[in-house]
């Protein structure tokens, strides 16, 4: 190398080839003839200084060459890392790939600890998830069998999804997974046998999608036949298809019908992927749905736990830090918050929302601060100080007077609730019924205030039974209850699904349970109203009706936080109906008896109905109508004390009025006279 040659030449120049020092720079040949005069003493210092300069110059040159090479290497490494970061930004690589150290590539060492940096309060769960993902690396698996079948269970908002996403991201960054992408199959979309083709298409697409993880949600709501397909994937490594299918150019599984096309797909395999099931329930519930062989094939069951107070404080601090960064980046303000605000945010964790309540609280704070900034077109700078008080969070900008933060947000729309309340108030009679319905709103408001103040909340069962004679307003009230519960925020959806026996009871053995489950699924988030519910039970020999009742009771338990069931029927018949299942009566703590209308109330109903149709009753109609209603009720209050009597009476009066107006063209078109009334005695 040039470096060694230059060095040797320099040393030889100083000491000579034989190791003897040379002076004066140039070597002179030895003379055999003795000189008459001794040579002068050479200047040793000058010679050494000269050679030192040459050595320094050579070293500087070499250092410059090495520095140039090092700079080029560092530049290449930085270019490579920047390319990786660009690929991360484009979603081609998992985030963090560019920052993985060489010793962590292809290794699980320290992976759980790295996940715990972002997933707080669930250390044991993170350990179990990492262990579940590592298991096939230790035991070994062969395609197309599943790498591992995993159940991730726990309460809502406890970090199940986030922990898996972080684990997959870091594994992909370390090269343990080809990608951190996941495919999700929502099994609630396939509640009955009619969804078979859609289920198989979605399952095939998920198993052949990019990434090595397939997630299954809401298995509790899936049709039993499709669960068997999933069980075969886990236990046997493949699931046979009952029909002939082909894969089209887009990679979609399509029904081949009776065509003898080449390349038909006869089975589905897991494609060597992780099959991960999410649920709020544990292993026992899994066994009830899938059976013991499937549970035996589950490699790992990872369960989250309730957050401890210290964990919630850490999560709240994490959310507040994220809020501070967002406020700084978006609003240009510095956020300051103490332990009181942290504890307030931590208290927003609830049974229904879990830790998601903390993020929701911080998001509400950001929206409120944004509203404050939007109130002026001037650029705001300085520090926003947050303070927690019993009534909520207050803020102050640059030590100005404090303001309530939530007051900055637009008032929640209550027009729908007020409109429904007015409609309920407008109904004649039914005082006890109205009091109960309005009480639901009061309870919800109090629970919301308790949650805001950091107290635990209690959800009340809203399942109801409406009993009473025909025409006493049961169906009308049920429809208004659905609208009112949606308006006050007690229901996620608010839809009203009205059904009778024909919609729940199947036509052949094995048809009833799927049919009833399908109806329950359609009502989730809203109200399921079963009119004449007593018709479901026609005695102990009615196996179909009993199956529908049993399925309804189980569905109410499985979806107790997602469904309100209202049963309506005649009083005596409903009492017999409630004996059909031992758990039926206990599921309905709210039994409301609809009283018969009095004669005065029937008169009021007649006036309301007439006004709604664009008519008015002459004053002379009051006494005849009141006397008629009293006589009918004295004869049979069960059939006469209802709104249908008033409706029928008014319709007959309108009919007779039209005949009178033909003979009297100048008469008032909207006025009903006593002569138009016709009574059935």
MIVEXVEX-560671 format. One line per 2 residues: number of its first residue (from 1); their letters; for each residue y, x, z of C-alpha. Coordinates in nm, 2 decimals. Each point is the difference from the previous one (the first is absolute). Layout:
NUM = a = Y:X:Z ~ ...
//
This chain:
1 = xx = 0.00:0.00:0.00 ~ 0.36:0.11:-0.06
3 = xx = 0.06:-0.02:0.38 ~ -0.27:0.26:0.08
5 = xx = 0.10:0.23:-0.29 ~ 0.37:0.00:0.09
7 = xx = -0.08:0.08:0.36 ~ -0.24:0.28:-0.08
9 = xx = 0.25:0.16:-0.24 ~ 0.27:-0.02:0.27
11 = xx = -0.22:0.17:0.26 ~ -0.11:0.27:-0.24
13 = xx = 0.36:0.06:-0.08 ~ 0.08:0.05:0.37
15 = xx = -0.31:0.19:0.12 ~ -0.15:0.13:-0.32
17 = xx = -0.35:-0.06:-0.14 ~ -0.16:0.21:0.27
19 = xx = 0.19:-0.15:0.29 ~ 0.26:0.28:0.03
21 = xx = 0.36:-0.11:0.02 ~ 0.23:0.07:-0.29
23 = xx = 0.37:0.07:0.04 ~ 0.27:-0.02:-0.26
25 = xx = -0.17:-0.27:-0.19 ~ -0.18:0.20:-0.28
27 = xx = -0.30:0.22:0.06 ~ 0.02:0.37:-0.11
29 = xx = -0.31:0.20:-0.10 ~ -0.10:0.27:0.24
31 = xx = 0.09:0.36:-0.11 ~ -0.25:0.28:0.04
33 = xx = 0.27:0.27:-0.02 ~ 0.17:0.06:0.34
35 = xx = 0.37:-0.07:-0.01 ~ 0.25:0.26:0.11
37 = xx = 0.20:-0.26:0.20 ~ -0.12:-0.28:0.23
39 = xx = 0.10:-0.35:-0.12 ~ 0.26:-0.21:0.18
41 = xx = -0.11:-0.26:0.26 ~ -0.02:-0.34:-0.17
43 = xx = 0.20:-0.30:0.13 ~ -0.28:-0.21:0.15
45 = xx = 0.22:-0.29:0.11 ~ 0.14:-0.05:-0.35
47 = xx = -0.35:0.00:-0.15 ~ -0.12:-0.26:0.25
49 = xx = 0.30:-0.22:-0.05 ~ -0.05:0.00:-0.37
51 = xx = -0.37:-0.09:0.02 ~ 0.08:-0.27:0.26
53 = xx = 0.25:-0.16:-0.24 ~ -0.27:0.00:-0.27
55 = xx = -0.25:-0.16:0.25 ~ 0.25:-0.26:0.11
57 = xx = 0.08:-0.09:-0.36 ~ -0.37:-0.03:-0.08
59 = xx = -0.06:-0.23:0.31 ~ 0.29:-0.22:-0.10
61 = xx = -0.13:-0.04:-0.34 ~ -0.35:-0.09:0.13
63 = xx = 0.15:-0.25:0.25 ~ 0.20:-0.16:-0.27
65 = xx = -0.31:-0.04:-0.21 ~ -0.20:-0.15:0.29
67 = xx = 0.29:-0.23:0.09 ~ 0.02:-0.12:-0.36
69 = xx = -0.38:-0.07:0.00 ~ 0.02:-0.18:0.34
71 = xx = 0.30:-0.21:-0.12 ~ -0.20:-0.10:-0.31
73 = xx = -0.30:-0.10:0.21 ~ 0.21:-0.21:0.24
75 = xx = 0.18:-0.16:-0.29 ~ -0.33:-0.09:-0.16
77 = xx = -0.13:-0.14:0.33 ~ 0.31:-0.21:0.05
79 = xx = -0.02:-0.13:-0.36 ~ -0.36:-0.10:0.07
81 = xx = 0.09:-0.18:0.32 ~ 0.29:-0.18:-0.17
83 = xx = -0.24:-0.12:-0.27 ~ -0.23:-0.13:0.28
85 = xx = 0.30:-0.18:0.16 ~ 0.10:-0.15:-0.33
87 = xx = -0.36:-0.13:-0.04 ~ 0.01:-0.14:0.35
89 = xx = 0.32:-0.18:-0.08 ~ -0.16:-0.15:-0.32
91 = xx = -0.30:-0.12:0.20 ~ -0.24:0.24:-0.17
93 = xx = -0.08:0.19:0.33 ~ -0.01:-0.11:0.36
95 = xx = 0.32:0.08:0.19 ~ -0.03:0.33:0.19
97 = xx = -0.22:0.17:-0.25 ~ 0.26:0.27:-0.07
99 = xx = 0.03:0.09:0.37 ~ -0.37:0.04:0.08
101 = xx = -0.09:0.34:0.12 ~ -0.28:0.20:-0.17
103 = xx = -0.22:-0.01:0.31 ~ 0.01:-0.38:0.01
105 = xx = -0.10:-0.06:-0.36 ~ -0.34:-0.17:-0.01
107 = xx = -0.02:-0.01:0.38 ~ 0.00:-0.28:0.26
109 = xx = 0.13:0.25:0.26 ~ 0.30:-0.14:0.18
111 = xx = 0.01:-0.31:-0.22 ~ -0.01:-0.25:0.28
113 = xx = 0.28:0.18:0.18 ~ 0.21:-0.02:-0.31
115 = xx = -0.06:-0.37:-0.04 ~ 0.10:-0.06:0.36
117 = xx = 0.35:0.15:-0.07 ~ 0.08:-0.33:-0.18
119 = xx = -0.26:-0.24:0.14 ~ 0.10:-0.04:0.36
121 = xx = -0.18:-0.17:0.29 ~ -0.34:-0.02:-0.16
123 = xx = -0.15:0.35:0.05 ~ -0.35:-0.12:0.05
125 = xx = 0.01:-0.22:-0.30 ~ 0.14:0.29:-0.22
127 = xx = -0.28:0.22:0.12 ~ -0.26:-0.26:-0.09
129 = xx = 0.15:-0.06:-0.35 ~ 0.01:0.37:-0.08
131 = xx = -0.36:0.03:0.13 ~ -0.10:-0.29:-0.23
133 = xx = 0.16:0.16:-0.30 ~ -0.16:0.33:0.08
135 = xx = -0.35:-0.14:0.05 ~ -0.11:0.02:-0.37
137 = xx = 0.12:0.36:-0.02 ~ -0.24:0.09:0.28
139 = xx = -0.29:-0.23:-0.08 ~ 0.03:0.01:-0.37
141 = xx = -0.01:-0.29:-0.24 ~ -0.11:-0.05:-0.36
143 = xx = 0.18:-0.21:-0.26 ~ 0.00:-0.29:-0.07
145 = xx = -0.08:-0.09:0.37 ~ 0.30:-0.06:0.22
147 = xx = 0.14:0.31:0.18 ~ 0.03:-0.20:0.32
149 = xx = 0.04:-0.37:0.11 ~ 0.27:-0.03:0.26
151 = xx = 0.13:-0.29:0.21 ~ 0.36:0.04:0.13
153 = xx = 0.07:-0.27:0.25 ~ 0.27:-0.08:0.26
155 = xx = 0.30:-0.22:0.06 ~ 0.28:-0.07:-0.24
157 = xx = 0.27:0.27:-0.02 ~ -0.21:0.27:0.18
159 = xx = 0.02:0.25:-0.29 ~ -0.34:-0.04:-0.17
161 = xx = 0.13:0.01:-0.35 ~ 0.26:0.27:0.06
163 = xx = -0.26:0.23:0.17 ~ -0.23:-0.03:-0.30
165 = xx = 0.28:0.06:-0.25 ~ 0.12:0.31:0.19
167 = xx = -0.36:0.13:0.03 ~ -0.06:-0.05:-0.38
169 = xx = 0.34:0.16:-0.08 ~ -0.07:0.32:0.20
171 = xx = -0.36:0.02:-0.13 ~ 0.13:-0.02:-0.36
173 = xx = 0.26:0.26:0.07 ~ -0.27:0.23:0.13
175 = xx = -0.22:-0.06:-0.30 ~ -0.26:-0.20:0.20
177 = xx = 0.07:-0.30:-0.22 ~ 0.09:-0.01:-0.37
179 = xx = 0.28:-0.25:0.08 ~ 0.14:-0.19:0.29
181 = xx = 0.01:-0.33:-0.20 ~ -0.19:-0.30:0.13
183 = xx = -0.12:-0.32:-0.17 ~ 0.03:-0.32:0.21
185 = xx = -0.22:-0.31:-0.04 ~ 0.12:-0.30:0.19
187 = xx = -0.32:-0.20:0.06 ~ 0.19:-0.31:0.10
189 = xx = 0.07:-0.06:-0.37 ~ -0.37:-0.09:-0.05
191 = xx = -0.07:-0.28:0.25 ~ -0.25:-0.19:-0.22
193 = xx = -0.27:0.05:-0.26 ~ 0.24:-0.10:-0.28
195 = xx = 0.18:0.34:0.04 ~ -0.31:0.21:-0.09
197 = xx = 0.13:0.13:-0.33 ~ 0.34:0.09:0.15
199 = xx = -0.17:0.17:0.30 ~ -0.23:0.22:-0.22
201 = xx = 0.29:0.10:-0.23 ~ 0.22:0.10:0.29
203 = xx = -0.29:0.18:0.18 ~ -0.09:0.19:-0.32
205 = xx = 0.36:0.10:-0.06 ~ 0.05:0.12:0.36
207 = xx = -0.32:0.21:-0.01 ~ 0.11:0.17:-0.33
209 = xx = 0.37:0.03:0.09 ~ 0.15:0.35:0.07
211 = xx = -0.05:0.12:0.35 ~ -0.31:0.02:0.22
213 = xx = 0.07:-0.28:0.25 ~ -0.05:-0.37:-0.04
215 = xx = 0.14:-0.23:0.27 ~ -0.13:-0.35:0.07
217 = xx = 0.22:-0.25:0.19 ~ -0.07:-0.34:0.16
219 = xx = -0.38:0.00:-0.05 ~ -0.01:-0.29:0.25
221 = xx = 0.14:-0.23:-0.27 ~ -0.23:0.11:-0.29
223 = xx = -0.28:-0.20:-0.15 ~ -0.34:0.09:0.14
225 = xx = -0.15:0.09:-0.34 ~ 0.26:0.26:-0.06
227 = xx = -0.05:0.15:0.34 ~ -0.36:0.05:-0.10
229 = xx = 0.11:0.20:-0.30 ~ 0.21:0.23:0.22
231 = xx = -0.30:0.03:0.24 ~ -0.22:0.11:-0.29
233 = xx = 0.25:0.26:-0.09 ~ 0.00:0.14:0.35
235 = xx = -0.38:-0.03:0.08 ~ -0.16:0.05:-0.34
237 = xx = 0.26:0.20:-0.19 ~ 0.03:-0.26:-0.28
239 = xx = 0.04:-0.38:-0.04 ~ -0.18:-0.19:-0.29
241 = xx = 0.20:-0.24:-0.22 ~ -0.14:-0.34:-0.06
243 = xx = 0.17:-0.03:-0.35 ~ 0.05:0.24:-0.29
245 = xx = 0.33:0.19:0.01 ~ 0.17:0.25:-0.23
247 = xx = 0.29:0.24:0.06 ~ 0.28:-0.05:-0.25
249 = xx = 0.24:0.26:-0.13 ~ 0.24:-0.06:0.30
251 = xx = -0.29:0.07:0.24 ~ -0.03:-0.36:0.11
253 = xx = -0.33:-0.16:0.07 ~ -0.05:-0.30:-0.23
255 = xx = -0.27:-0.26:-0.02 ~ -0.22:0.07:-0.31
257 = xx = -0.15:-0.34:0.01 ~ -0.33:-0.01:-0.20
259 = xx = 0.09:0.27:-0.24 ~ -0.24:0.29:-0.02
261 = xx = 0.27:0.26:-0.01 ~ -0.08:0.37:0.06
263 = xx = 0.13:0.17:0.32 ~ -0.02:-0.31:0.21
265 = xx = 0.07:0.06:0.37 ~ -0.29:-0.13:0.22
267 = xx = 0.12:0.13:0.34 ~ 0.30:0.14:0.19
269 = xx = -0.01:0.32:0.21 ~ 0.24:0.14:0.26
271 = xx = 0.08:0.29:-0.24 ~ -0.02:0.25:0.29
273 = xx = 0.31:-0.15:0.18 ~ 0.09:-0.08:0.36
275 = xx = -0.04:-0.37:0.07 ~ 0.24:-0.09:0.28
277 = xx = 0.01:-0.35:0.16 ~ 0.31:-0.11:0.20
279 = xx = -0.03:-0.27:0.26 ~ 0.14:-0.10:0.34
281 = xx = -0.36:-0.06:0.12 ~ -0.27:0.25:0.08
283 = xx = -0.36:0.07:-0.09 ~ -0.14:-0.33:0.13
285 = xx = 0.22:-0.21:-0.23 ~ -0.10:0.23:-0.29
287 = xx = -0.37:-0.07:0.08 ~ 0.06:-0.38:0.00
289 = xx = 0.14:0.02:-0.35 ~ -0.20:0.28:-0.17
291 = xx = -0.32:0.02:0.20 ~ -0.17:0.28:0.20
293 = xx = -0.10:0.23:-0.29 ~ 0.36:0.02:-0.11
295 = xx = 0.12:0.09:0.35 ~ -0.27:0.27:0.02
297 = xx = 0.14:0.15:-0.33 ~ 0.35:0.02:0.15
299 = xx = 0.05:0.36:0.08 ~ 0.30:-0.03:0.23
301 = xx = 0.18:-0.27:0.20 ~ 0.36:0.11:0.08
303 = xx = 0.19:-0.23:0.24 ~ 0.37:0.02:0.10
305 = xx = 0.11:-0.07:0.35 ~ 0.30:-0.17:0.15
307 = xx = 0.30:0.22:0.02 ~ 0.08:0.14:0.34
309 = xx = 0.36:-0.01:0.13 ~ 0.05:0.37:-0.07
311 = xx = -0.14:-0.04:-0.35 ~ 0.24:-0.29:-0.07
313 = xx = 0.29:0.21:0.12 ~ -0.10:0.28:-0.23
315 = xx = -0.03:-0.24:-0.29 ~ 0.34:-0.15:0.08
317 = xx = 0.15:0.35:0.00 ~ -0.16:0.07:-0.33
319 = xx = 0.15:-0.32:-0.15 ~ 0.34:0.07:0.15
321 = xx = 0.00:0.35:-0.15 ~ -0.08:-0.15:-0.34
323 = xx = 0.28:-0.26:0.05 ~ 0.24:0.28:0.09
325 = xx = -0.09:0.19:-0.33 ~ 0.04:-0.32:-0.20
327 = xx = 0.34:-0.08:0.16 ~ 0.12:0.35:-0.07
329 = xx = -0.12:0.00:-0.36 ~ 0.11:-0.35:-0.09
331 = xx = 0.30:-0.07:0.22 ~ 0.13:0.34:0.07
333 = xx = 0.00:-0.06:0.38 ~ -0.16:0.18:0.29
335 = xx = -0.23:-0.21:0.22 ~ -0.02:0.05:0.37
337 = xx = -0.25:-0.19:0.22 ~ -0.14:0.06:0.34
339 = xx = -0.32:-0.09:0.19 ~ 0.11:-0.36:0.05
341 = xx = 0.00:-0.06:-0.37 ~ -0.33:0.18:-0.04
343 = xx = -0.16:-0.23:0.26 ~ 0.16:-0.30:-0.16
345 = xx = -0.16:0.09:-0.34 ~ -0.33:0.07:0.17
347 = xx = 0.00:-0.34:0.15 ~ -0.01:-0.16:-0.34
349 = xx = -0.37:0.07:-0.03 ~ -0.18:-0.33:0.02
351 = xx = -0.36:-0.13:-0.04 ~ 0.08:-0.15:-0.33
353 = xx = 0.20:0.29:-0.16 ~ -0.11:0.31:0.20
355 = xx = 0.20:0.31:-0.07 ~ 0.14:-0.17:-0.32
357 = xx = 0.24:-0.18:0.24 ~ 0.17:0.33:0.07
359 = xx = 0.06:0.08:-0.36 ~ 0.13:-0.36:-0.05
361 = xx = 0.24:0.04:0.29 ~ 0.14:0.33:-0.14
363 = xx = 0.03:-0.15:-0.35 ~ 0.21:-0.29:0.16
365 = xx = 0.22:0.26:0.16 ~ 0.06:0.18:-0.33
367 = xx = 0.08:-0.33:-0.18 ~ 0.25:-0.09:0.28
369 = xx = 0.18:0.34:-0.02 ~ 0.00:-0.04:-0.38
371 = xx = 0.18:-0.33:0.04 ~ 0.26:0.17:0.22
373 = xx = 0.06:0.26:-0.27 ~ 0.03:-0.26:-0.27
375 = xx = 0.27:-0.18:0.19 ~ 0.25:0.27:-0.10
377 = xx = 0.05:0.20:-0.32 ~ 0.12:0.30:0.19
379 = xx = -0.25:0.29:0.06 ~ -0.12:0.00:0.36
381 = xx = -0.08:0.32:0.18 ~ -0.09:0.09:0.35
383 = xx = -0.27:-0.09:0.25 ~ -0.16:-0.34:0.06
385 = xx = -0.12:-0.03:0.36 ~ -0.27:-0.26:0.07
387 = xx = -0.05:-0.16:0.34 ~ -0.28:-0.24:0.10
389 = xx = 0.09:-0.30:0.21 ~ -0.21:-0.30:0.12
391 = xx = 0.14:-0.22:-0.28 ~ -0.06:0.27:-0.27
393 = xx = 0.14:0.32:-0.15 ~ 0.37:0.07:-0.01
395 = xx = 0.19:0.27:-0.19 ~ 0.32:0.19:0.01
397 = xx = 0.16:0.22:-0.27 ~ 0.19:0.30:0.12
399 = xx = 0.03:-0.14:0.36 ~ 0.16:-0.33:-0.12
401 = xx = -0.07:-0.32:0.18 ~ -0.37:-0.10:-0.01
403 = xx = -0.13:-0.28:-0.23 ~ -0.33:-0.18:-0.01
405 = xx = -0.20:0.14:-0.28 ~ -0.19:-0.31:-0.10
407 = xx = 0.33:-0.20:-0.03 ~ 0.08:0.20:-0.31
409 = xx = -0.30:-0.14:-0.18 ~ 0.04:-0.32:-0.20
411 = xx = -0.11:-0.30:0.20 ~ -0.35:-0.12:-0.06
413 = xx = -0.03:-0.30:-0.23 ~ -0.08:-0.30:0.21
415 = xx = 0.09:-0.27:-0.25 ~ -0.37:-0.08:-0.07
417 = xx = -0.08:-0.04:0.36 ~ 0.30:-0.22:0.07
419 = xx = -0.08:-0.21:-0.31 ~ -0.36:-0.06:0.12
421 = xx = 0.12:-0.07:0.35 ~ 0.25:-0.25:-0.13
423 = xx = -0.28:-0.16:-0.20 ~ -0.22:-0.02:0.31
425 = xx = 0.28:-0.14:0.20 ~ 0.05:-0.27:-0.27
427 = xx = -0.35:-0.13:0.04 ~ -0.02:-0.32:0.20
429 = xx = -0.17:0.02:0.34 ~ -0.26:0.28:0.07
431 = xx = 0.20:0.14:0.28 ~ -0.29:0.18:0.17
433 = xx = -0.10:0.15:-0.34 ~ 0.35:0.13:-0.07
435 = xx = 0.02:0.15:0.34 ~ -0.32:0.20:-0.05
437 = xx = 0.10:0.13:-0.35 ~ 0.34:0.11:0.12
439 = xx = -0.16:0.17:0.30 ~ -0.19:0.23:-0.24
441 = xx = 0.34:0.13:-0.13 ~ 0.12:0.05:0.36
443 = xx = -0.31:0.20:0.08 ~ 0.03:0.22:-0.31
445 = xx = 0.37:0.07:0.08 ~ -0.08:0.10:0.36
447 = xx = -0.29:0.23:-0.12 ~ 0.24:0.16:-0.25
449 = xx = 0.25:0.06:0.28 ~ -0.27:0.15:0.22
451 = xx = -0.10:0.24:-0.28 ~ 0.36:0.11:-0.05
453 = xx = 0.03:0.07:0.37 ~ -0.32:0.20:0.01
455 = xx = -0.22:-0.25:0.17 ~ -0.35:-0.09:-0.11
457 = xx = -0.03:-0.32:-0.21 ~ -0.26:-0.28:0.02
459 = xx = -0.11:-0.19:-0.31 ~ -0.09:-0.36:0.06
461 = xx = -0.27:-0.19:-0.19 ~ 0.17:-0.24:-0.24
463 = xx = -0.31:-0.19:-0.12 ~ 0.05:-0.37:0.04
465 = xx = -0.17:-0.33:-0.01 ~ 0.20:-0.31:-0.10
467 = xx = -0.16:-0.33:0.11 ~ 0.12:-0.35:-0.04
469 = xx = -0.04:-0.32:-0.20 ~ 0.06:-0.01:-0.38
471 = xx = 0.35:0.04:-0.12 ~ 0.15:0.15:0.32
473 = xx = 0.14:0.30:-0.18 ~ -0.28:0.26:0.05
475 = xx = 0.01:0.13:-0.36 ~ 0.38:0.00:-0.02
477 = xx = 0.03:0.20:0.32 ~ -0.27:0.25:-0.11
479 = xx = 0.19:0.07:-0.31 ~ 0.33:0.05:0.19
481 = xx = -0.17:0.22:0.26 ~ -0.11:0.23:-0.28
483 = xx = 0.35:0.02:-0.13 ~ 0.15:0.04:0.35
485 = xx = -0.24:0.28:0.11 ~ 0.08:0.19:-0.32
487 = xx = 0.38:-0.05:0.04 ~ 0.00:0.13:0.36
489 = xx = -0.21:0.31:-0.09 ~ -0.33:-0.10:0.17
491 = xx = -0.20:0.01:-0.33 ~ -0.01:0.28:-0.26
493 = xx = -0.06:-0.23:-0.29 ~ 0.07:-0.36:0.10
495 = xx = -0.21:-0.18:-0.26 ~ -0.16:-0.32:0.09
497 = xx = -0.36:-0.05:-0.12 ~ -0.11:-0.36:0.03
499 = xx = -0.37:-0.07:-0.03 ~ -0.26:-0.26:0.08
501 = xx = -0.38:0.00:0.04 ~ -0.04:0.02:-0.37
503 = xx = 0.18:0.33:-0.01 ~ -0.21:0.16:0.27
505 = xx = -0.35:-0.13:-0.03 ~ -0.21:0.13:-0.29
507 = xx = -0.23:-0.19:-0.23 ~ -0.31:0.21:0.06
509 = xx = -0.16:0.22:0.27 ~ 0.19:0.33:0.04
511 = xx = 0.32:-0.13:-0.17 ~ 0.19:-0.13:0.30
513 = xx = 0.07:0.33:0.19 ~ 0.15:0.18:-0.31
515 = xx = 0.20:-0.31:-0.09 ~ 0.14:-0.03:0.35
517 = xx = 0.07:0.37:0.02 ~ 0.19:-0.03:-0.33
519 = xx = 0.22:-0.27:0.14 ~ 0.07:0.20:0.31
521 = xx = 0.09:0.30:-0.21 ~ 0.25:-0.20:-0.20
523 = xx = 0.17:-0.12:0.32 ~ 0.04:0.34:0.16
525 = xx = 0.36:0.05:0.11 ~ 0.06:-0.37:-0.01
527 = xx = -0.13:-0.34:0.13 ~ -0.34:-0.15:-0.08
529 = xx = 0.03:-0.38:0.04 ~ -0.33:-0.19:0.00
531 = xx = 0.07:-0.37:-0.02 ~ -0.27:-0.24:0.13
533 = xx = -0.17:0.30:0.15 ~ -0.25:-0.22:0.18
535 = xx = -0.17:-0.06:-0.33 ~ -0.14:0.35:0.01
537 = xx = -0.24:-0.11:0.27 ~ -0.23:-0.29:-0.09
539 = xx = -0.26:0.06:0.27 ~ -0.25:0.27:0.09
541 = xx = -0.18:-0.05:-0.33 ~ 0.30:0.09:-0.20
543 = xx = -0.09:0.37:-0.05 ~ 0.27:0.06:-0.27
545 = xx = 0.28:-0.14:0.22 ~ -0.12:0.20:0.30
547 = xx = -0.01:0.32:-0.22 ~ 0.36:-0.07:-0.10
549 = xx = 0.11:-0.04:0.36 ~ -0.18:0.31:0.11
551 = xx = 0.16:0.20:-0.28 ~ 0.34:-0.14:0.09
553 = xx = -0.04:0.10:0.37 ~ -0.10:0.36:-0.10
555 = xx = 0.28:0.02:-0.25 ~ 0.26:-0.10:0.26
557 = xx = -0.13:0.27:0.23 ~ 0.00:0.27:-0.27
559 = xx = 0.35:-0.09:-0.11 ~ 0.15:-0.12:0.32
561 = xx = 0.33:0.18:-0.06 ~ 0.02:-0.10:-0.37
563 = xx = -0.07:-0.37:0.00 ~ 0.11:-0.33:0.15
565 = xx = -0.25:-0.28:-0.03 ~ 0.11:-0.37:0.05
567 = xx = -0.26:-0.27:0.02 ~ 0.09:-0.37:-0.04
569 = xx = -0.19:-0.31:0.06 ~ -0.05:-0.32:0.19
571 = xx = -0.01:0.04:0.37 ~ -0.35:-0.13:0.08
573 = xx = -0.16:0.17:-0.30 ~ 0.16:0.33:0.08
575 = xx = -0.14:-0.01:0.35 ~ -0.35:-0.02:-0.15
577 = xx = 0.08:0.27:-0.25 ~ 0.09:0.25:0.26
579 = xx = -0.35:-0.01:0.14 ~ -0.15:0.13:-0.32
581 = xx = 0.04:0.36:0.10 ~ 0.02:0.14:0.35
583 = xx = 0.29:0.23:-0.09 ~ 0.20:-0.25:-0.20
585 = xx = 0.20:-0.17:0.27 ~ 0.10:0.33:0.17
587 = xx = 0.15:0.12:-0.33 ~ 0.25:-0.28:0.01
589 = xx = 0.21:0.02:0.32 ~ 0.27:-0.23:-0.15
591 = xx = -0.10:-0.36:-0.03 ~ 0.28:-0.24:-0.09
593 = xx = -0.04:-0.37:0.00 ~ 0.22:-0.19:-0.25
595 = xx = 0.09:-0.33:0.16 ~ 0.03:-0.32:-0.19
597 = xx = 0.35:-0.10:-0.12 ~ 0.17:-0.28:0.19
599 = xx = 0.15:-0.29:-0.19 ~ 0.35:0.14:0.04
601 = xx = -0.12:0.34:-0.14 ~ -0.17:-0.18:-0.29
603 = xx = 0.34:-0.17:-0.07 ~ 0.17:0.34:0.00
605 = xx = -0.27:0.14:-0.23 ~ 0.07:-0.29:-0.24
607 = xx = 0.37:0.08:-0.01 ~ -0.07:0.37:-0.05
609 = xx = -0.24:-0.07:-0.29 ~ 0.24:-0.24:-0.16
611 = xx = 0.28:0.25:0.01 ~ -0.22:0.27:-0.15
613 = xx = -0.07:-0.23:-0.29 ~ 0.36:-0.10:-0.05
615 = xx = -0.01:-0.34:0.16 ~ 0.16:-0.16:0.32
617 = xx = -0.12:-0.28:0.21 ~ 0.24:-0.29:0.06
619 = xx = 0.07:-0.07:0.37 ~ -0.19:-0.32:-0.03
621 = xx = -0.32:0.19:-0.06 ~ -0.01:0.15:0.35
623 = xx = -0.12:-0.29:0.20 ~ -0.28:-0.12:-0.24
625 = xx = -0.13:0.36:-0.04 ~ 0.00:0.06:0.37
627 = xx = -0.18:-0.32:0.08 ~ -0.26:0.07:-0.28
629 = xx = -0.08:0.34:0.13 ~ -0.04:-0.12:0.36
631 = xx = -0.24:-0.28:-0.11 ~ -0.21:0.25:-0.20
633 = xx = -0.02:0.24:0.28 ~ -0.10:-0.27:0.24
635 = xx = -0.29:-0.08:-0.23 ~ -0.12:0.35:-0.07
637 = xx = 0.20:0.30:0.12 ~ -0.26:0.25:-0.15
639 = xx = 0.09:-0.10:-0.35 ~ 0.34:-0.15:0.04
641 = xx = 0.17:0.27:0.20 ~ 0.05:0.24:-0.28
643 = xx = 0.24:0.10:-0.27 ~ -0.21:-0.14:-0.28
645 = xx = 0.08:-0.35:0.11 ~ 0.37:0.07:-0.03
647 = xx = -0.05:0.16:-0.34 ~ -0.21:-0.29:-0.14
649 = xx = 0.25:-0.25:0.13 ~ 0.30:0.17:-0.16
651 = xx = -0.18:0.04:-0.34 ~ -0.07:-0.37:-0.01
653 = xx = 0.36:-0.08:0.08 ~ 0.11:0.23:-0.29
655 = xx = -0.23:-0.18:-0.23 ~ 0.13:-0.34:0.09
657 = xx = 0.36:0.12:-0.02 ~ -0.05:0.11:-0.36
659 = xx = -0.12:-0.34:-0.09 ~ 0.30:-0.16:0.17
661 = xx = 0.24:0.24:-0.18 ~ -0.12:-0.12:-0.34
663 = xx = 0.11:-0.35:0.10 ~ 0.32:0.12:0.16
665 = xx = 0.15:0.28:-0.22 ~ 0.32:0.02:0.21
667 = xx = -0.18:0.07:0.32 ~ 0.02:0.34:0.17
669 = xx = -0.27:0.23:-0.13 ~ -0.07:0.19:0.32
671 = xx = 0.01:-0.28:0.26 ~ -0.32:-0.16:0.13
673 = xx = 0.04:-0.35:0.14 ~ -0.21:-0.19:0.25
675 = xx = -0.13:-0.21:-0.29 ~ -0.15:0.31:-0.16
677 = xx = -0.23:0.05:0.30 ~ -0.36:-0.11:-0.01
679 = xx = -0.22:0.02:0.31 ~ -0.38:0.00:0.02
681 = x = -0.08:-0.19:0.32
//
